Amino acid sequence: LSMVALSAYIGYRERAHDTAAQENIHRLVPSIQGYFVDHDSYAGMTITELTTGYDASIDPGLFSLGSVAPTQSTYCVQSSSAGRTWRKSGPTAPLQPQSCP
């Protein structure tokens, strides 16, 4: 019985961390959209610029744009919570449980 409870707890904890990482990305998307409206491109976008220019409540330590710089038409942003990483690879892409390239 304790093994079942432990397994359920681990599953619950993993889902909670997945949700936290997903929520982080969802909170960042309006700033990303604002950047695109202002610049007609994602090129040059940084997490620091999103924080200083669009939403001062963004915690830069929660996000990464990966190793591939944003381009005129796309970007990849990721967030992790306790080792559970999710990403959004562009404006129309769904969230995916993996890191940016």
SULPE-V751279 format. One record per pair of residues at least 4 apart in sequence whose C-alpha atoms are under 6 Angstrom apart, sorted by sequence separation. I is the first residue (numbers start at 1). GAP is how many residues later the second one is. If there is no record, write none. Layout:
BEGIN
i->I gap->GAP
i->I gap->GAP
END
This chain:
BEGIN
i->36 gap->4
i->49 gap->4
i->50 gap->4
i->51 gap->4
i->52 gap->4
i->70 gap->4
i->80 gap->4
i->89 gap->4
i->36 gap->5
i->51 gap->5
i->70 gap->5
i->80 gap->5
i->36 gap->6
i->79 gap->6
i->51 gap->7
i->79 gap->7
i->88 gap->7
i->78 gap->8
i->87 gap->8
i->78 gap->9
i->87 gap->9
i->77 gap->10
i->86 gap->10
i->65 gap->11
i->77 gap->11
i->86 gap->11
i->65 gap->12
i->76 gap->12
i->85 gap->12
i->86 gap->12
i->87 gap->12
i->64 gap->13
i->76 gap->13
i->85 gap->13
i->64 gap->14
i->75 gap->14
i->76 gap->14
i->63 gap->15
i->75 gap->15
i->63 gap->16
i->74 gap->16
i->62 gap->17
i->31 gap->23
i->76 gap->24
i->43 gap->27
i->42 gap->28
i->43 gap->28
i->42 gap->29
i->43 gap->29
i->42 gap->30
i->41 gap->31
i->66 gap->34
i->67 gap->34
i->66 gap->35
i->21 gap->58
i->21 gap->59
i->21 gap->60
i->17 gap->64
i->18 gap->66
END
